[in-house]
């Protein structure tokens, strides 16, 4: 299965070629001068990746809480700290 598309093909054939190719795969790699440059995902695949990313962030936050890696401070102090980062 060919899941690559050149930027030139995309330029010439437009969204129609994306629709055709995405019928056969959940992801399509767009190449520029032979180099993989971009990925087009089906909405189903994109939503799955976003869900995984959010679940990983929650898991990481929960671990930080368990390990005491947090601080309690006022909003004013938090903003002050952010300005000095």
N, C-alpha and C positions, 0 to 999 in steps of 0.2 A: 504494500500500500504506500503510495507516494503522499507523504504528509508535509512536503515542502512546496513553496510557491515563491517565485522570484518577485522582487519589487516591480520589475518591468511587466510581468504578467498581470500583477494587481493593477498597475497603472493603466494598462491597455484594456483589460477586461472588467475592471471595477468590482463592485460588490457581487456581481453574478458569479464570478469564479469562486469567491468565498463561499457562497451558498452551495455551489456544486460540490466543492471539496469537503465542506463540513458535513455533508450528508454521509460521508464515509468514515469520519474520524471525529474525536472529541477535541483534537488540537491540531493546529496547522502552523508550521514554522515558515516565516517569511525570511527569505535570504536577500542580502544586498551584496552584490559582487561576489557571490559564492559563500558569504559568511552568514551563519544563522544570526538574525538580528532581532526578530520579534516573534511572539507566539500569539496566535488567535485561539481562544478557547470557546467551546460551546458554553452557553449560560449554565447548563447543568454542571459542567466541569468547574467553571468559575465559582459557582455557589458552593460546591463541595470544597474547593480549596480555601475559600473564605471561611467556611465553617471550621475547617481544620485549623486555620490560622487563629481564629478566635478561641477555639478550645485550647490551643497551646498557650495563648496569652493568659487565659484563666488558670490553667494548671501552673504556669510559672508564678502568677500572682499568689496563688494559694501556697505554693512552696515558700515564697518570700515571707508570707505571714507566719507560717509554721516555724520558720528559721529566725524570726525576729528582724528581718531585713526591711524595716520601715521606721518612720518617725512620726510623731504627733506634734504638730505645730500649727500656729495660726495661719490664716490665709495671707496676712500681711508678711509674716516671716517667710512663708513659702515663696511668695512673689519676689521678695528680696533675694532669697537664695537662687531663684531662677535667673535673675538679672546678673548674677555673678558667676554663671556657668560658662 
